[in-house]
């Protein structure tokens, strides 16, 4: 059944707006070429979108031609403003942007949970207020159209709200309500931080060429995000990817419903990585897990084979004429641990690609990713490419901005029924 004229117009308008979002200002001729629409149809949609206040003339093309140069059309960036937040256990980061994603203000503050819920919420809210002011928006925040928030824990797929999860600060849930109260005209949405990181990697990072992949978040805690056929999978309760609870060999016990310390988390969480580095004599005391993985103060980033594997598996068979460094042996042992969880995910989902994210994944870079992929090749018959994140810890904030922009555009770009 063919689409109605109004539906066809809405589809064409959204296509044109998406192209302008992705590629920047375009001429009507360029829109015609990229959309495959006829010249009259493009002329109509340009007029319609201009009258709606969604696009405007932002300049002229530099083409030499008879008569005036072709007009360049671009999205009206100040039609709406967006905010994105990355809410961690002990810190909050924020950025404010216009509708095309140009960052106008950003900032971050530590939050001390021991100070109490009210103090934590107030400190985070004040950070957002300062960023809104620095972006040049009205003090009441009325120009703020959409706010995207990334936070650890489960997000109820039915209500879109953070669930009361064990081990997570109670002020996280209160913050969402406080921001909605402080900015009543803004559309406030919250999403699991790892899911947002995966969306950012899919749009702008290591998984841009993949419709199906898994992001393994490696930081203070661990988690996974699953993207299948281009869509994020959340699960019946919003818990897809709670890989920290995965029972694995090499731990001292089993996880419980309220404590993942007996699961995969106890192998690859930041505290476990720091302890593993200490066993190999890598890095200074007090260094972060990410800096230890990156090889700060290591004499070299050698890839030599160590005599034994941390989990008892056979060492990498590739020849290595140079003796391995302590850092190389540490990375080998870490790769053994990471591969245990990755192998379980691959056996169930067969994603073809796993991105190592968080702070640890990009810190290890290709050196860690290559090791994990080699071990995975010996553990699983399913071909899987392992890549290091290109966005790292910044992926959560970027993902929050992208989802906020999508939500705003879905509303603002909805063509009127004409």
C-alpha positions as CSV (number, residue, x, y, z in Angstrom):
1,X,0.0,0.0,0.0
2,X,1.6,3.3,-1.1
3,X,2.2,6.0,1.6
4,X,-0.2,8.9,1.8
5,X,1.0,12.3,0.6
6,X,1.4,13.5,4.1
7,X,3.4,10.4,5.2
8,X,5.6,10.7,2.1
9,X,6.3,14.4,2.9
10,X,7.2,13.5,6.5
11,X,9.6,10.7,5.3
12,X,11.2,13.1,2.8
13,X,11.6,15.9,5.4
14,X,13.1,13.6,7.9
15,X,15.5,12.2,5.4
16,X,16.6,15.7,4.4
17,X,17.0,16.8,8.0
18,X,19.1,13.7,8.8
19,X,21.4,14.5,5.9
20,X,21.8,18.0,7.1
21,X,22.5,16.8,10.6
22,X,25.2,14.3,9.4
23,X,26.9,16.3,6.6
24,X,26.3,19.9,7.5
25,X,24.9,22.6,5.2
26,X,23.9,21.4,1.7
27,X,22.5,23.0,-1.4
28,X,19.1,22.0,-2.9
29,X,21.0,20.4,-5.7
30,X,23.1,18.3,-3.2
31,X,19.9,17.3,-1.4
32,X,18.4,16.2,-4.7
33,X,21.5,14.1,-5.4
34,X,21.7,12.5,-2.0
35,X,18.0,11.8,-1.5
36,X,17.2,10.8,-5.1
37,X,14.1,13.0,-5.0
38,X,13.0,15.2,-7.9
39,X,13.8,18.8,-8.1
40,X,10.2,20.0,-7.5
41,X,9.9,17.7,-4.5
42,X,13.2,19.0,-3.0
43,X,12.1,22.6,-3.6
44,X,8.8,21.9,-1.8
45,X,10.5,20.3,1.2
46,X,13.1,23.1,1.5
47,X,10.3,25.6,1.5
48,X,8.3,23.6,4.0
49,X,11.2,23.1,6.4
50,X,12.2,26.8,6.1
51,X,8.7,28.0,7.0
52,X,8.6,25.6,9.9
53,X,11.8,27.2,11.3
54,X,13.8,24.0,11.1
55,X,16.3,25.0,8.4
56,X,17.6,28.3,7.1
57,X,20.0,29.8,4.6
58,X,23.5,29.7,6.2
59,X,25.6,30.8,3.2
60,X,26.3,30.1,-0.4
61,X,28.2,27.4,-2.2
62,X,31.5,28.3,-3.7
63,X,30.7,26.9,-7.1
64,X,31.4,29.1,-10.1
65,X,28.3,29.4,-12.2
66,X,26.2,31.8,-14.1
67,X,23.9,33.9,-11.8
68,X,24.0,33.7,-8.1
69,X,25.7,30.9,-6.2
70,X,23.4,28.2,-4.8
71,X,22.1,28.7,-1.3
72,X,23.4,26.5,1.5
73,X,20.7,25.3,3.9
74,X,21.5,24.2,7.4
75,X,19.6,23.2,10.5
76,X,18.6,26.1,12.8
77,X,21.0,25.2,15.6
78,X,19.4,27.5,18.3
79,X,16.0,26.0,17.7
80,X,16.6,23.9,20.8
81,X,19.3,23.3,23.4
82,X,20.4,20.0,24.9
83,X,22.1,18.8,28.1
84,X,24.0,15.5,28.7
85,X,25.1,14.1,32.0
86,X,27.4,11.3,33.0
87,X,26.5,10.3,36.6
88,X,29.2,8.2,38.3
89,X,29.3,6.9,41.9
90,X,31.5,9.8,43.0
91,X,31.3,12.4,40.2
92,X,29.0,14.1,37.7
93,X,30.0,15.5,34.3
94,X,27.8,17.7,32.1
95,X,27.8,19.4,28.7
96,X,25.3,21.7,27.0
97,X,25.0,21.9,23.3
98,X,22.8,23.3,20.5
99,X,20.6,21.2,18.3
100,X,23.4,20.3,15.9
101,X,25.7,19.1,18.7
102,X,28.0,22.0,19.1
103,X,29.2,22.0,22.7
104,X,28.6,25.4,24.4
105,X,29.6,24.6,28.0
106,X,30.9,21.7,30.0
107,X,32.1,20.8,33.4
108,X,32.6,18.2,36.1
109,X,32.5,18.0,39.9
110,X,33.4,15.3,42.4
111,X,30.5,14.2,44.6
112,X,31.1,12.8,48.1
113,X,28.4,10.3,48.9
114,X,29.3,10.4,52.6
115,X,28.1,14.0,52.6
116,X,24.5,12.8,52.3
117,X,22.0,12.4,49.5
118,X,20.7,16.0,49.7
119,X,24.2,17.5,49.4
120,X,25.1,15.2,46.5
121,X,21.9,16.1,44.6
122,X,22.5,19.8,45.3
123,X,26.1,19.7,44.1
124,X,25.1,18.0,40.9
125,X,22.2,20.2,40.2
126,X,24.3,23.3,40.7
127,X,26.8,22.0,38.1
128,X,24.0,21.8,35.5
129,X,22.8,25.3,36.4
130,X,26.3,26.7,35.9
131,X,26.7,25.0,32.6
132,X,23.3,26.3,31.4
133,X,24.4,29.8,32.4
134,X,27.8,29.5,30.8
135,X,26.1,28.4,27.6
136,X,24.3,31.7,27.5
137,X,20.8,30.2,28.1
138,X,18.2,31.8,30.3
139,X,18.6,31.3,34.0
140,X,15.3,29.5,34.3
141,X,16.4,26.8,31.8
142,X,13.4,27.3,29.7
143,X,15.4,27.0,26.5
144,X,16.6,23.6,27.5
145,X,14.6,21.2,25.4
146,X,16.0,17.7,26.3
147,X,18.3,16.3,28.9
148,X,20.0,12.9,28.6
149,X,21.4,11.2,31.7
150,X,23.7,8.2,31.8
151,X,24.0,6.4,35.1
152,X,25.0,2.9,36.3
153,X,22.4,0.4,37.3
154,X,19.2,-0.9,35.7
155,X,16.7,1.3,33.9
156,X,13.2,-0.1,34.0
157,X,12.2,-0.6,30.3
158,X,8.5,0.0,31.2
159,X,8.9,3.3,33.1
160,X,12.3,4.5,31.9
161,X,13.3,5.1,35.5
162,X,16.3,4.0,37.5
163,X,15.6,0.9,39.5
164,X,16.7,0.7,43.1
165,X,19.8,-1.3,42.7
166,X,22.0,-2.7,45.5
167,X,25.4,-1.0,45.8
168,X,24.4,2.2,43.9
169,X,24.0,5.6,45.6
170,X,20.5,6.5,46.4
171,X,21.1,10.1,45.3
172,X,21.3,8.9,41.7
173,X,17.5,8.3,41.6
174,X,16.8,11.6,43.5
175,X,19.0,13.5,41.0
176,X,16.8,12.6,38.1
177,X,13.7,13.9,39.9
178,X,15.5,17.0,41.1
179,X,16.6,17.9,37.6
180,X,13.1,17.5,36.3
181,X,11.8,19.8,39.0
182,X,14.6,22.4,38.4
183,X,14.1,22.3,34.6
184,X,10.3,21.6,34.3
185,X,10.2,22.4,30.5
186,X,13.0,19.9,29.6
187,X,12.4,16.3,28.6
188,X,14.5,14.4,31.0
189,X,15.5,10.8,30.1
190,X,17.9,8.3,31.8
191,X,19.7,5.4,30.4
192,X,22.2,2.8,31.6
193,X,25.7,4.2,31.1
194,X,27.1,1.2,29.2
195,X,24.2,1.3,26.8
196,X,24.9,4.9,26.0
197,X,28.6,4.1,25.5
198,X,27.6,1.5,23.0
199,X,25.4,3.9,21.1
200,X,28.2,6.4,20.9
201,X,30.7,3.7,19.7
202,X,28.2,2.7,17.1
203,X,27.7,6.2,15.8
204,X,31.1,7.8,16.2
205,X,33.5,5.2,17.6
206,X,35.0,1.8,17.1
207,X,31.8,0.1,15.9
208,X,30.8,2.5,13.2
209,X,30.9,-0.3,10.6
210,X,29.0,-2.8,12.8
211,X,25.2,-3.4,13.1
212,X,25.8,-6.2,15.6
213,X,28.4,-6.1,18.4
214,X,28.9,-6.2,22.2
215,X,30.6,-3.4,24.2
216,X,32.4,-4.7,27.3
217,X,32.7,-1.8,29.8
218,X,35.9,-2.2,31.9
219,X,36.2,0.4,34.7
220,X,35.5,0.5,38.4
221,X,32.8,-2.0,37.6
222,X,32.2,-4.1,34.5
223,X,29.1,-4.4,32.3
224,X,28.1,-5.1,28.7
225,X,25.8,-3.6,26.1
226,X,24.4,-5.6,23.3
227,X,23.6,-4.2,19.9
228,X,21.9,-6.7,17.5
229,X,20.9,-5.8,14.0
230,X,21.4,-2.1,14.7
231,X,19.2,-2.1,17.8
232,X,20.1,-1.9,21.5
233,X,18.8,-4.8,23.5
234,X,17.7,-4.1,27.1
235,X,16.1,-7.3,28.2
236,X,12.8,-7.9,30.0
237,X,13.9,-6.1,33.2
238,X,16.5,-3.8,31.7
239,X,19.3,-6.1,32.8
240,X,20.9,-7.2,29.6
241,X,24.6,-7.0,30.0
242,X,24.9,-7.3,33.8
243,X,28.0,-9.4,33.1
244,X,29.6,-8.6,36.5
245,X,27.3,-11.2,38.0
246,X,28.4,-13.9,35.5
247,X,29.7,-16.9,37.4
248,X,33.2,-17.7,36.1
249,X,36.2,-19.8,37.1
250,X,39.0,-18.1,39.0
251,X,36.9,-16.4,41.7
252,X,36.6,-17.2,45.4
253,X,32.9,-17.9,45.3
254,X,29.7,-17.3,43.5
255,X,27.8,-14.0,43.0
256,X,24.6,-13.3,44.8
257,X,21.5,-11.4,43.8
258,X,22.8,-8.3,45.6
259,X,26.6,-8.8,45.3
260,X,28.7,-9.4,42.2
261,X,32.0,-9.7,44.0
262,X,31.9,-13.5,43.4
263,X,31.4,-13.1,39.7
264,X,33.2,-11.8,36.7
265,X,33.5,-8.4,38.4
266,X,36.1,-9.8,40.8
267,X,38.3,-10.6,37.8
268,X,38.2,-7.5,35.7
269,X,36.9,-4.7,38.0
270,X,39.4,-1.8,38.6
271,X,40.3,-3.0,42.1
272,X,41.1,-6.5,40.8
273,X,43.2,-5.1,38.0
274,X,45.3,-3.0,40.4
275,X,45.8,-6.1,42.5
276,X,46.8,-8.1,39.5
277,X,49.4,-5.4,38.5
278,X,50.8,-5.6,42.0
279,X,51.3,-9.3,41.6
280,X,53.4,-8.7,38.5
281,X,55.3,-5.7,40.1
282,X,53.9,-3.3,37.5
283,X,53.5,0.4,38.1
284,X,53.7,2.6,41.2
285,X,51.6,2.2,44.3
286,X,48.5,4.3,44.1
287,X,48.3,4.3,40.3
288,X,44.9,3.8,38.7
289,X,43.9,0.7,36.9
290,X,43.8,2.5,33.6
291,X,47.3,3.9,34.0
292,X,48.7,0.5,35.0
293,X,47.1,-1.1,31.9
294,X,48.5,1.7,29.7
295,X,52.0,0.9,30.9
296,X,52.8,4.1,32.8
297,X,56.5,3.9,33.8
298,X,56.9,0.5,32.1
299,X,60.3,0.2,30.4
300,X,58.6,-1.0,27.1
301,X,55.3,-2.2,25.8
302,X,56.7,-5.6,24.7
303,X,54.3,-8.3,23.5
304,X,56.5,-11.2,24.6
305,X,55.0,-14.5,25.7
306,X,55.2,-15.2,29.4
307,X,56.1,-18.7,30.7
308,X,52.7,-19.3,32.2
309,X,49.2,-18.1,31.7
310,X,47.3,-16.6,34.6
311,X,44.3,-18.9,34.2
312,X,46.4,-22.0,33.4
313,X,45.7,-22.0,29.7
314,X,48.5,-22.6,27.2
315,X,50.7,-19.6,26.4
316,X,50.4,-17.8,23.1
317,X,52.2,-19.9,20.6
318,X,53.6,-17.0,18.5
319,X,57.3,-16.8,18.6
320,X,58.9,-14.0,20.5
321,X,62.6,-13.6,20.3
322,X,62.7,-10.8,23.0
323,X,62.1,-11.7,26.6
324,X,58.7,-10.5,27.9
325,X,58.5,-7.5,30.2
326,X,56.6,-7.5,33.4
327,X,54.1,-5.2,31.7
328,X,53.6,-7.7,28.9
329,X,53.1,-10.5,31.3
330,X,50.6,-8.4,33.2
331,X,48.7,-7.7,30.0
332,X,48.8,-11.4,29.2
333,X,47.2,-12.3,32.5
334,X,44.6,-9.5,32.2
335,X,43.7,-10.8,28.7
336,X,43.2,-14.2,30.1
337,X,40.7,-12.8,32.6
338,X,38.9,-10.6,30.1
339,X,38.6,-13.5,27.6
340,X,36.8,-15.7,30.1
341,X,33.8,-13.3,30.1
342,X,34.0,-12.4,26.4
343,X,34.0,-16.1,25.5
344,X,30.7,-16.6,27.5
345,X,29.1,-13.7,25.7
346,X,30.3,-14.9,22.3
347,X,29.0,-18.4,22.9
348,X,25.5,-17.1,23.5
349,X,25.3,-14.1,21.1
350,X,27.9,-14.7,18.4
351,X,28.2,-10.9,17.8
352,X,31.2,-11.1,15.5
353,X,32.8,-8.0,17.2
354,X,33.5,-7.1,20.8
355,X,34.6,-3.5,21.8
356,X,36.6,-3.1,25.0
357,X,35.4,0.1,26.5
358,X,35.4,2.0,29.7
359,X,38.7,3.5,30.9
360,X,40.5,0.1,30.7
361,X,39.7,-0.8,27.1
362,X,41.3,2.2,25.4
363,X,44.1,2.2,27.9
364,X,45.1,-1.3,26.8
365,X,44.5,-0.3,23.2
366,X,45.5,-2.7,20.4
367,X,48.0,-4.5,22.8
368,X,45.2,-5.8,25.0
369,X,42.6,-6.2,22.3
370,X,44.9,-8.4,20.2
371,X,45.7,-10.6,23.2
372,X,42.0,-11.0,24.1
373,X,41.2,-11.9,20.4
374,X,44.0,-14.5,20.3
375,X,42.8,-16.2,23.5
376,X,39.2,-16.1,22.3
377,X,40.3,-17.8,19.0
378,X,41.6,-20.7,21.1
379,X,38.5,-20.9,23.3
380,X,35.7,-20.4,20.7
381,X,35.0,-21.6,17.2
382,X,33.1,-18.4,16.5
383,X,35.2,-15.8,14.7
384,X,35.1,-12.6,16.7
385,X,37.0,-9.4,16.2
386,X,38.1,-7.6,19.4
387,X,38.6,-3.9,19.2
388,X,39.6,-1.2,21.7
389,X,37.2,1.7,22.2
390,X,38.1,4.9,20.5
391,X,35.9,7.0,22.8
392,X,36.8,5.5,26.2
393,X,35.2,7.0,29.3
394,X,33.9,9.9,27.3
395,X,31.5,7.6,25.4
396,X,28.8,7.8,28.1
397,X,28.6,11.6,27.9
398,X,28.7,11.5,24.1
399,X,26.0,8.8,24.1
400,X,23.8,10.8,26.4
401,X,24.1,13.8,24.1
402,X,23.3,11.7,21.0
403,X,20.1,10.3,22.6
404,X,19.0,13.7,23.8
405,X,19.5,15.1,20.3
406,X,17.6,12.1,18.8
407,X,14.7,12.7,21.2
408,X,14.6,16.4,20.5
409,X,14.8,15.9,16.7
410,X,12.0,13.3,16.8
411,X,9.8,15.9,18.3
412,X,10.9,19.0,16.4
413,X,11.3,17.3,13.0
414,X,7.9,15.7,13.1
415,X,6.4,17.3,9.9
416,X,2.9,18.7,10.2
417,X,0.2,16.9,8.4
418,X,-0.4,18.9,5.3
